[in-house]
Amino acid sequence: MRPGDCLVCAQYLLAGIDVDPECCYYHLGEDLAPGGYAWVFPKGDNKANVGLGVQADLARASAMEYLLRFLGHHPWLEQGSPVTLITGAVPTGVARGSIVTDGLMLVGDAARQADPLTGGGIANAMLAGKLAAEVAAQAVEAGDVSALALRAYEKRWREGRGRKMERNYRLKTRFSAAERVSHSFQRAFAVAALGK
């Protein structure tokens, strides 16, 4: 995986913060999270997932350092109490080869199904899992789990949500990290974040 196709991420679940439970917050900025963004996703009961992702090849510090800096710039978040911490990497490229072979179908991060613009992947993985399960059931019933039989899953993915992921990847690669704070990129990001 190319470093430009990976977000390194850090996220706290913070408790004790005054956050609008109906609003998800996105923050873009080259100094804030180069090539990525920060988020605040309310979880109810004055809690929120607060994190960020930084494009791996643009990071000048660890994702954790960027997150602590982000919290330090927002006193209403800094006063929160960390409940959990999650760190990791999210592949934000698209699959270069087939996502099926004899007896195997890749889903989620393994299939590069996270959105290249937002890094979001839960809904995509759930959809891909449903498609894979439907194809697996048909393949097992037919007694054929060859790559040829399982390609129905890949075809359905690529013709549906996968087409949107390819489009978002082209959009991401059209903008440099510095341009990702532009209004043009922010519009593209908003469309992707809203799931259009």
Buried (B, 14 or more C-beta within 10 A) or exposed (E): EEEBBBBBBBBBBBBEBEBEEEEBBBBBEBEBBBBBBBBBBBBEEBBBBBBBBBBBBBBEEEBBEBBBBBBEEBEEBBEBEEEEEEEEBBBBBBBEEEBBEEEEBBBBBBBBBBBBBBBBBEEBBEBBBEBBEEBBEBBEEEEEBEBEBBBBBBBBBBEEBBEBBBBBBEBBEEBEBEEBBEEEBBEBBEBBBEEE
